[in-house]
Amino acid sequence: MGGVALEALKDVKAVVCDKTGTITKGNFIVQDIVSADASLEEREILKVAASCEAASTHPIAYSIKQKAEEEKITDLYKGSISEISGHGILLEAGSHKYLCGSKKLLAENGVDTAAYDKATQKDSYGTEVLLAKDNVLIGFLKISDTIKEEAVSAIAAIKKQGIATAMLTGDTEENARKVSEMVGIDMYYGKLLPENKLSKLNEIREEKGAVMFVGDGINDAPALAVADVGMAIGAAMGSGADAAMEAADVVFLNSDMDSIPTAIRIARFTGRISKENVIFALTVKALIMILGLAGIASMWLAVFADTGVAMLCILNSIRILYKKQ
């Protein structure tokens, strides 16, 4: 973090965060398994889901397969798998047809989803994967990205500093709303492409003033470059992190959100020390000049005004190293 970034950081009026990998950990986990058929156990629901997602590389599919491995489910259904882009998967195994995906996918195939509508909790956060066997709903899985433990306290600390908070994400508007409510963020915007994030960032800047954008991936690089202060947060996560770090003004190699209010606090304290030093140095030099014009100042006072004041300013600056975070 250079001096220019430090100067800009102390004047930030709004902190804008990406969601995945910044506010959340970026690892999807199966949080709940719900059976819509009393004769089927949760284990069977998970088995069907893992069978459908066996060939998929999507992060959500990976979380389902990982859960199946944890439950030691190895006897998956084998058959013909067809991916229905943007909606889900169709598995034809033996004489049965399995559907795994969105509510829209099941509805388009004539599956009654009334049991899902009744069972699902609208206030819960995450993505729900519905499952049907032979066009009959058998259950659904709740999968969500885990919110970082320190997210709530970090956002509260930022707001305590008098700074507005916002979240920009490519996730759904509903998930964006739920996450922002859980961590206490002031503003949220969902279903955004990288270029949409730029326009929203500019809107927030016009409304609030100087903005800091916090992100961790390649999709965040444009916003990191355009923001008054760009902060790349998180340990290295491949080429995406490299692009984010290249575009950022401030880089933290840990993924702790507490780094955000800490950085702002350090910048503000550093700015305060700088002002103290400038005022002190100019005041002493002006006083010695006046005394010199009056014929009172000695050579030693002149030395103090130069070297002595410089040393005192340096000693004052050392206070930054001992400031409690």
Sequence and secondary structure as in RCSB ss.txt:
>XXXX:A:sequence
MGGVALEALKDVKAVVCDKTGTITKGNFIVQDIVSADASLEEREILKVAASCEAASTHPIAYSIKQKAEEEKITD
LYKGSISEISGHGILLEAGSHKYLCGSKKLLAENGVDTAAYDKATQKDSYGTEVLLAKDNVLIGFLKISDTIKEE
AVSAIAAIKKQGIATAMLTGDTEENARKVSEMVGIDMYYGKLLPENKLSKLNEIREEKGAVMFVGDGINDAPALA
VADVGMAIGAAMGSGADAAMEAADVVFLNSDMDSIPTAIRIARFTGRISKENVIFALTVKALIMILGLAGIASMW
LAVFADTGVAMLCILNSIRILYKKQ
>XXXX:A:secstr
  HHHHHHHTT  EEEEEIIIIIEEEEEEEEEEEESSTTS HHHHHHHHHHHTTT  SHHHHHHHHHHHHTT   
   SEEEEETTTEEEEEETTEEEEEE HHHHHHTT   HHHHHHS TTS SEEEEEEETTEEEEEEEEEEEE TT
HHHHHHHHHHTT EEEEE SS HHHHHHHHHHHT SEEE S  HHHHHHHHHHHHHHHSSEEEEE SGGGHHHHH
HSSEEEEESS  THHHHHHHHH SEEESS  TTHHHHHHHHHHHHHHHHHHHHHHHHHHHHHHHHHHHTT   HH
HHHIIIIIHHHHHHHHHGGGGG   
